[in-house]
Amino acid sequence: MDVQIRTCNLDDLSVLQEISYETFNDTFKDQNSPENMKAYLEKAFTSKQLESELQQPLSTFFFILADDQPAGYLKVNIEEAQSENMGPASLEIERIYVRKAFQKNGFGTCLLDQAIQTAIDHQKNSIWLGVWEKNEGAIAFYKRMGFEETGVHSFYMGDEEQFDLIMKKQID
């Protein structure tokens, strides 16, 4: 299988939106009410919202392609674009989304490697992310990749407050 990673741009908006809805729904629908899922999806992944994120100069999206098919994407943030103030030496991984059909092929690791390389390119010495406390598979993956839990922050799924573990990895 030919695997490539490339930067996303505004021309990718519809595919980015499709992957966002699909992967978020596949991952979280069984653990959340339909009303809260609908509210979140309609807020977080509108064309207007994703277009704004794509135009943010301190955020970058990367597609991972498997035989030219979009298998998932990565979104990273630096400086003020980070969802939490983790300082100028950090890069945030806001999303690693891999479509269900492409999971268990090492694509999450490839996207994580891209995030690390992006952090190095921007002269950052750590990467961090928030992961839902009930997403045990993702938490185990990040721990295997050298991340450590450093805190917690709130995340709203519709009107329900949930908690993300903050996980950080030094890369210097």
C-alpha positions as CSV (number, residue, x, y, z in Angstrom):
1,M,0.0,0.0,0.0
2,D,1.4,3.4,-1.0
3,V,1.1,5.8,2.0
4,Q,1.6,9.5,1.7
5,I,1.1,12.5,4.0
6,R,0.3,15.9,2.6
7,T,-0.8,19.3,3.9
8,C,-4.5,20.2,3.5
9,N,-5.8,23.4,2.0
10,L,-9.2,25.0,1.3
11,D,-9.7,22.8,-1.7
12,D,-9.8,19.8,0.7
13,L,-12.7,21.3,2.8
14,S,-15.4,18.8,1.8
15,V,-13.2,15.7,2.3
16,L,-12.0,17.1,5.6
17,Q,-15.6,17.6,6.7
18,E,-16.6,14.1,5.6
19,I,-13.7,12.5,7.5
20,S,-14.4,14.6,10.6
21,Y,-18.1,13.6,10.8
22,E,-17.4,10.0,10.0
23,T,-14.6,9.3,12.4
24,F,-16.0,11.3,15.3
25,N,-19.4,9.6,14.9
26,D,-17.8,6.1,14.6
27,T,-15.6,6.7,17.7
28,F,-18.1,8.4,20.1
29,K,-21.7,7.7,19.1
30,D,-22.1,4.6,21.3
31,Q,-21.1,6.5,24.4
32,N,-23.1,9.7,23.9
33,S,-26.7,10.7,23.4
34,P,-27.8,11.3,19.8
35,E,-28.8,14.9,20.8
36,N,-25.3,15.7,22.2
37,M,-23.6,14.1,19.2
38,K,-25.7,16.1,16.8
39,A,-25.1,19.3,18.7
40,Y,-21.4,18.8,18.7
41,L,-21.0,17.7,15.1
42,E,-23.1,20.7,13.9
43,K,-20.9,23.1,15.8
44,A,-17.4,21.6,15.4
45,F,-17.5,20.5,11.8
46,T,-19.5,23.0,9.8
47,S,-18.0,24.2,6.5
48,K,-17.6,27.6,8.0
49,Q,-15.8,26.3,11.1
50,L,-13.4,24.1,9.2
51,E,-12.7,26.8,6.7
52,S,-11.8,29.1,9.6
53,E,-9.5,26.5,11.0
54,L,-7.8,25.9,7.7
55,Q,-7.1,29.6,7.3
56,Q,-5.6,29.9,10.8
57,P,-1.9,30.4,10.1
58,L,-0.8,28.8,13.4
59,S,-2.7,25.5,12.7
60,T,-1.9,22.9,10.1
61,F,-3.9,20.0,8.7
62,F,-2.3,16.9,7.1
63,F,-4.1,14.2,5.2
64,I,-2.8,10.7,5.3
65,L,-3.5,8.9,1.9
66,A,-3.5,5.2,1.3
67,D,-3.2,4.4,-2.4
68,D,-4.5,8.0,-3.0
69,Q,-7.6,7.5,-0.8
70,P,-8.0,9.8,2.2
71,A,-7.6,7.6,5.2
72,G,-7.5,10.2,7.9
73,Y,-6.0,13.5,9.1
74,L,-4.0,15.3,11.7
75,K,-4.5,18.8,13.0
76,V,-1.7,20.6,14.9
77,N,-1.6,24.0,16.6
78,I,1.2,26.2,17.8
79,E,1.4,29.5,19.8
80,E,-2.0,31.1,20.4
81,A,-3.9,28.6,18.3
82,Q,-3.5,25.9,21.0
83,S,-6.7,25.1,22.8
84,E,-4.9,25.4,26.1
85,N,-2.0,27.7,26.9
86,M,0.9,25.3,27.2
87,G,3.5,27.8,26.3
88,P,5.5,28.8,23.3
89,A,7.7,25.6,23.3
90,S,4.7,23.3,22.8
91,L,2.8,22.0,19.8
92,E,-0.7,20.7,20.3
93,I,-2.1,17.7,18.5
94,E,-5.8,18.7,18.3
95,R,-6.9,15.8,16.2
96,I,-5.7,12.5,14.9
97,Y,-8.6,11.0,13.0
98,V,-8.2,7.7,11.1
99,R,-11.2,6.2,9.3
100,K,-12.3,2.9,10.7
101,A,-11.5,1.0,7.4
102,F,-7.9,2.1,7.7
103,Q,-7.3,1.6,11.4
104,K,-4.7,-1.0,12.6
105,N,-2.4,-0.1,9.7
106,G,0.0,2.1,11.6
107,F,-1.6,5.3,10.2
108,G,-2.0,6.8,13.7
109,T,1.8,6.3,14.3
110,C,2.5,7.9,10.9
111,L,0.4,10.9,11.8
112,L,2.1,11.1,15.2
113,D,5.5,11.1,13.5
114,Q,4.3,13.9,11.3
115,A,3.3,15.9,14.4
116,I,6.7,15.3,16.0
117,Q,8.5,16.4,12.8
118,T,6.3,19.5,12.6
119,A,7.1,20.3,16.2
120,I,10.9,19.9,15.4
121,D,10.5,22.1,12.3
122,H,8.9,24.8,14.6
123,Q,11.6,24.4,17.2
124,K,9.2,23.0,19.9
125,N,10.4,20.7,22.6
126,S,7.2,19.0,23.5
127,I,3.9,17.9,22.0
128,W,0.6,17.5,23.9
129,L,-3.0,16.5,23.4
130,G,-6.3,16.1,25.1
131,V,-7.9,12.6,24.9
132,W,-11.3,11.7,26.4
133,E,-10.9,9.9,29.6
134,K,-13.2,7.1,28.4
135,N,-11.3,6.5,25.1
136,E,-9.2,3.7,26.6
137,G,-7.7,2.6,23.2
138,A,-6.4,6.0,22.4
139,I,-5.0,6.5,25.9
140,A,-3.2,3.2,25.7
141,F,-1.8,4.1,22.2
142,Y,-0.5,7.5,23.4
143,K,1.1,5.9,26.5
144,R,2.9,3.3,24.2
145,M,4.1,6.3,22.2
146,G,5.7,7.9,25.3
147,F,3.0,10.4,26.4
148,E,2.4,10.9,30.1
149,E,-0.7,12.3,31.8
150,T,-0.2,15.8,33.1
151,G,-3.6,17.1,33.8
152,V,-7.3,17.3,32.9
153,H,-9.5,19.8,31.1
154,S,-13.3,20.1,30.4
155,F,-14.8,19.3,27.1
156,Y,-18.4,19.8,26.2
157,M,-20.3,17.3,24.1
158,G,-23.5,19.2,23.5
159,D,-24.7,20.1,27.0
160,E,-22.7,17.4,28.8
161,E,-19.4,18.3,30.5
162,Q,-16.8,15.6,29.9
163,F,-13.2,15.4,30.7
164,D,-10.1,15.0,28.6
165,L,-6.8,13.8,30.0
166,I,-3.9,16.1,29.0
167,M,-1.0,14.0,27.8
168,K,2.4,15.4,27.0
169,K,5.6,14.0,25.4
170,Q,9.0,15.7,25.4
171,I,10.8,15.6,22.0
172,D,14.0,17.4,22.7
